[in-house]
Amino acid sequence: MRLATFQPQHGVHCETTTLRNMLHHAGVGVSEAMLFGLGQGIDFQYWDTPAPGRVPPMLTGRIEPVQVSRNACSALGVELRESRAPDADTAHAVARELLESDHVVGVSVDIFHLDYFTSRSHFAAHHIALYGLDDTLAHVVDTEQQGGARSLPARALRRARASDEGFMPSPHLYLYVEQVPERLITDPASVLREQIWNAVRLTAERMTERRGPRHGVPALRRAAAEVAGWHETLTSPEETVPGVGRFWRYAGTGGANFRTLYRAFLQEARQVCRDDGLAPFAEGFGDIERQWDRAIEMLMAYPGAHGPRQLHEVAALLEAIADAEQALFEKLAVAAAKRAGEPV
């Protein structure tokens, strides 16, 4: 079974690429950056490591998996269905049934079992869009970095979907779009204008709330404080420290630990809303994006001749980023609170 009219839509982040493909096949043409922004995707989260000293904590620049899709679909008035199959056979059968009903199916997978991935690590919070499946072959869309539209053995997809290893596993989780408002197909710009500032407001309010040491700006400050000592606290910093930099740059982030993607959302939002009030925020995120890139480059260059000094410089830069993000989101919260209540 393979969707005859399906047209792959490329993207830089796995979940928003998957959602974009599901929506596009249903007739909705919304960009990936817009989906990420409406999905309130930006964050900083600190997840404790299961092996202190051997590996650093998981430090990610977005909200929890699937929540981006839930938020974006809610903003767009789209009915998103989400469920888990009890086992591999049922998951396979349900996917076939949904494909036969002309749905693109979003599935969560462990990248370790995807034969086109070069990484040999378990990471189970990855998403791909499934548009074809039989007993031997699966047709999927992954991120541009992973080659976009790909084919892989059906047995590999079964293993990837069933995995309970790695970060945030969700065995046999699947998503699909059930109902799409007609207005979203015929006049998407109006729908977006009605929702953009509210999504910005909700994001800014969340980013300026105190949510403990694992979320938002406090989590970023916590990470900054620990980075400075990684040359002493990690058993193999020459291996693990550059890995953090590569993760922030390449692991489904679209660059700069998702800050590039959020800046693209603000730029598009300015055009859609025809509101120059968004311009300074897009510019501000440009500065933040460049600071993230500098920190990432320094991490990826470790160990150099001055490895410990590099980490202290990265820590100082992350503190500066935390200050900049705090200030920018505070201003965004004020601007969005005014705009969200205005007629479009």
N, C-alpha and C positions, 0 to 999 in steps of 0.2 A: 504494500500500500504506500503510495507516494502522491502528495498533493500536486495535481497537474498544473494548477495556476499559481503556485507559490513562487514568489520572487524574493530571494534572500536580501535582507537589509543589514548592512554592515554597521558595526559599532565597536567601541573601545572598552566597554565594561560589560561583564557577562550578563548581569541581571537586566540592565536596561537594554542591551542588545536583544535578549530573549523577549522581553516585553514588547519592544518595538516590532519584532517579527510577528508576534501574536496579533498585535493591533493592526499592523499593516495588512496582513492577510484578511482581517475583518473589515478593511476599508478605511482605516484611520491612518492618516499621514502625519504623525507627530515625530519630531526629531528626538534623538537619544538624549541630548542635553536638556531639552524641555521636559522629558519624562523624568530625568534625574532631579531637576529642580522642583517640579510638581510633586515628586515623590519625597521631597524633603531629605534627600539622600546624604547631604554633607554632615560630617561629625568627626570626632576623634574618639576612638575607643581603645581601652587598655584591657587586655585579657591576660590574666596570669598564666604563666607557663606551667605545664605539667612536669617540666624537668628544669628546675631552677639551676642556673649556672651553666647547664649544657646548651640551652637555647634561650634566646631572649623572649620576653612576652610578645604576644600577638598584638601589634599596634596597627589599627586600621582606620582609615579616614572616612568611613561611611557608617550608616546605621545598620541594624541587623538585617541579615538576608531575608528576602521576601517583603520586608516592610516597605521598601521603596515601591514595589509593584502595588502593594495594597494602597499606599497613599496616593500614588499617581492615578490609579483606576478610580479611587473614590473622588478625586478632584475632577476627573473627566466624566464621571457618571457612568463608568463602565463596570459591568458585573464580572468580577474576577472570581473564578472557582478555584479552590485550593483543597487538595486532599492527599492522603497517603494510602497506597495499596499495601495489603498485609504481607505480600511476598513477591518474588521476582516474576513468577508466572502470571499473577494477577496484574502486576504493573505492566507487563508486556501486552496482555490482552486489553487492558483499559486504554493504553496508548493506541493500539490498533483501532479500537472502537471510536475513539475521539478523532483520529485521522480520517476514518471513514465518514464521520459526521462533519468533515471539512474544518477541523480545528487544528491549528498549530499547537503543539503541546510543549510547555516549558517544564524541564525536569532538572532536579538537582543531582549533581554527580561528584564523584571523587576523581580529581584529575589524574591520579596515579594509574587508573585503569583505562584512560583514553590514549590510544596508541599514537596519536599525533602530538601529544605533549612531550616535550623534552625533559620536563621536571620529573624527578623520581621521588617526589614527596607526596604524602597524602594530604589533600586539601579538599574537603567534602562540601564546601559552601559555594561551589561553582555551579553556574546555570548555563544550559544550552537549549536552543529551540529545536524541537524534533518535528520534521516535516515528512518523513518517510520511514517505514519500518516493515520488515518481514522477518522470517526466521533466520536469515543469514546476514542481512545488511541493514544498517541504520543511516539515515541522512539527517544531518544536523547543521545548525548554524552556530558557530562560536564567534569569538571576537576576531577583529582584524589581525591581531597579533598571532592568533592561532590558525589563521588562514581562511576565516569566514565560513563559507559552505563547505562541509566535509562529509565524507562517508567513512564508516568504520564498521567492524564486525558487530553484529547484533549481540553476540556473547560478551563483547567488551563493554557495550552499553549496559547490559544486565549487571555486570560486576560493578561498574561505576555507580549505577543507581542503587545497588544493594549495600554499598560500603557503609560501615559504621565507624570508620577510622578517620583521623584527621580533624581539622577545625570545623565545629558545628555540623556534624553529619545529620542528614535528613533522609534516611533510606526510603526510596520509592515515593518521594514527594513529587507531585505534579501540579501544574497550573494550566488553566486555559481561560480564554475569554468567552463568556456566554452571551451577554447582551451589550450592544453598542448603540448609544443614542443616535438617531438619524441626524440630528443637528451637528453632532461631532464629525460626521462624514461630509455634510453639505456646507457647514460654516464653522470649521474648526477654529479659525482665528478669534471669533466672538467668544467661544467657550474658553479659549486660553486667556483672553483678556479678563474674563470674569474670575479666573482662578489664580492668576500669577501672583498678584500682590498678597493674597491670603496665604499661599504656599510660602512666600518669602517671609511673611509675618510669623507663621508657625515655626519655620526653621530658625529665624533669628531669636525668637523667644526661647526656643529649646536650647540654642547654643549659648544663651546668656543666663540660663537657669543654673542653679547649683544642683547637680545630679550625682554628687559623690565623686570619689577619686578615679572612677573608671570611665567617665564619659565627659566629652566636651573639653573646654579649655583647661579645667583642673587635671584631666587625664594627660593632656599634652604637657603641662608643667611637670607632672609626675614623671613622665617619660624623659623629659629634658634633664631632670635631676639625676635619673639613673644612667642615662647615656654617658655622662661624664665619667662614670666609674666602670664602664663595661670592660675596659682593658684589664681590670682586676677581678671583676665578678663573673665573667664568662670564661669557661675553660679553654675555648678555642676562638677568641675574638677575631683572629685573622680570617676565619671562615664565616662566622655568624654575623659579624657587623656589616660586611658588604652585602650579605643576603637581605638584611633589613632595607638597605638602600634600593636593591633591585626590586624588592617587594613593593615598596612605595612608588617606584617608577613604572614597573611593568605589570604587576599582578592585578590586571583588570581595573586599573585606576584611571586610564586615559592620561596619565601623567600627573606629577606633583601631588600624589596621594589624594586624588579626586578633586583637587582645587582647580585644575584645568577644566574639568567638566562643569563645575559649578560656575566658573567664570563664563564659559560658553553659554550656559543657561541665562545668566544675567544679561549678556550681550544680546541674545535672541529676544529675551523678555523686553528689553528696551525697544527693539524694533517692533515687536508685536503690539505692545501697549502704546507705542508712539509717545513714550514718556522719557524725557531726558533726565528726569530725576534718578533714573537707574544708572546713568553714565558714571558718576563718581564711584559707585559701588563696584561696577565692572572694572574700572581702572584700579581701585583699591585691591581687588582680587588679583589683578595682574601683578601688582607688587608682591602680594602674598605668594602667588604662584612662583615668582622668580626666587623668593627666599626659600621655598620648599625645594626648588631645583638645586639651589646651592647646597643645602643640607644633604640632599640625596647624593649629589656628586661627591661630597666629602666622605660620606659613609661608604660609598662604592669604591673610593680610592684607598680606604684603610686596608692593610696597614702600610703606612708610608714610613719614612724615616722618623717622623714625629707623630706616631700613632696616638699616644695619649693626649698630646696637645690638640690633635685634630678632633678628638671626641669632646674635649672641653669647648672647642669652638663650635661644634655642632650643637652642644647643649645650650650655649649662649644664643645661638641662632634660633633654636626651637623656642626658647623663652621669648625672644623678640617676636617670633611668629605668633605665639600665644597672646602677647600684648596686642599685636596688630589685629588678630581675628576677634579678640574680645571687643576692641574699640569699634571695628567695622560692623560687627553684628549688633552692637548696641545702637549704632546709628541706623542700621537697617530696620531694627525693631521699631524705632520711633517713626521713620518714614513709612513703613508698611502699615503701622497702626492707623496712620492718617489716610493712606491710599485705599486700604482694604474696605473702608466703609463708603468710599466715593462711587458714584455711578460710573459705568464704563461706556 
